[in-house]
């Protein structure tokens, strides 16, 4: 657990979640990051409260911030709603967009039974608006490395919206197309190529602007 912790103080934790572990789960016997953090705090003799501010899909790696008390959780959640807590992602996608950057806005419905989300027409019952901004950082003839910033956080949002736009994530065998899955196999990309590489926030006590980043060299190696 110590190796996953990027930053810690009296009120918050910034953690590097690896691929394959759920942020939080109700499944008996399945490991999740929240439970690991509670055990970590317990071993330190601290209260075991862990406030979940945002999540990452199980196959997605990257940075998450957690609160150590309810007051901090509220402040960080408010920042997320106001857009002062920001997250940026690096994603490898199949295909090369014709423009260098753009925005996507769709309406998504979640199917909890099958753990899927899909794009639906506006006005569909239970649909939620999902928006993001993307920018090409690097590309070759078949694959693009994008920087993606979410304007809101929906279930599987990046994976669903990019697939719907015609640029499925490499290694995403749930939402990918036949051609993107074939390209992923040829490029030896075996897991969803999405990394939450940067998070920025205002410290809930001091008001200091804080920014944390991970490198995404493993994604540039494909070029």
C-alpha positions, -999 to +999 in steps of 0.1 A: +000+000+000+028+024+008+041+022-028+006+033-041+005+064-019+016+095-039+008+120-011-007+119+024-014+145+051-039+148+080-069+152+058-064+135+024-047+108+004-036+108-032-032+072-045-019+056-076-044+028-084-030-001-104-047-019-132-070-048-120-081-036-086-116-021-081-119+014-064-147+000-042-168-031-044-195-049-025-184-083-038-174-106-009-138-118-012-128-093-039-100-069-030-107-032-035-087+000-029-110+015-003-107-016+019-069-016+015-068+021+026-090+014+056-067-014+067-037+009+061-052+035+084-061+009+110-025-003+111-014+032+117-038+035+147-060+061+128-097+063+123-106+041+093-128+065+075-121+068+037-142+093+017-145+083-019-145+114-041-143+098-076-136+064-090-117+046-118-128+015-136-112-017-125-091-021-157-080+016-155-048+028-138-042+062-123-045+088-096-074+091-071-079+114-042-096+102-010-107+121+021-098+111+057-129+128+072-164+138+063-157+175+062-128+171+038-149+147+016-176+174+013-151+201+003-134+179-023-168+167-037-178+204-040-146+211-059-153+182-083-188+197-089-174+232-094-146+220-117-118+232-094-108+196-089-097+185-123-085+152-138-067+145-171-063+112-188-039+097-214-055+073-237-044+053-267-072+050-293-075+032-326-076+056-355-065+092-360-091+120-357-092+145-386-088+175-363-063+180-335-088+185-307-125+186-300-153+180-276-179+152-273-213+155-256-235+124-254-263+110-232-255+077-215-276+051-198-260+026-174-270-011-174-260-021-139-269-057-144-244-062-172-220-034-160-222-015-193-231+020-205-244+030-239-251+062-258-288+070-262-309+098-277-314+129-255-345+125-234-342+088-229-353+077-195-325+077-169-300+091-195-273+114-181-253+140-201-216+132-206-191+157-219-153+156-224-125+174-242-098+155-262-065+166-277-041+146-299-006+144-283+009+120-307-001+096-335+010+073-363-010+060-392-033+038-371-031+048-334-034+081-315-024+092-280-050+116-267-052+138-236-087+137-223-104+159-197-138+151-183-164+178-176-184+152-156-178+117-145-201+089-158-198+051-157-172+040-183-176+075-198-143+078-218-145+043-231-181+046-242-178+081-258-146+074-276-159+041-290-192+058-301-171+086-318-153+059-338-120+059-318-122+030-294-096+026-267-068+002-275-070-029-253-107-023-245-123-056-253-156-046-238-164-015-259-139-019-288-147-027-324-136-058-343-108-038-360-097-021-328-095-054-310-075-069-338-052-038-338-047-041-300-037-078-304-012-069-331+003-041-310+003-063-279-020-039-259-037-064-237-055-041-212-075-009-215-050+018-225-063+046-202-043+063-175-056+090-151-023+107-152-030+141-136-051+155-108-052+190-095-071+204-065-073+231-039-061+218-005-093+217+016-075+233+046-048+256+033-064+265+000-030+258-018-032+247-054-019+211-056-011+191-087+000+155-090+011+137-122+022+103-135+043+097-166+028+079-196+060+068-213+046+033-218+020+047-242+046+067-262+067+036-267+041+022-292+051+050-316 
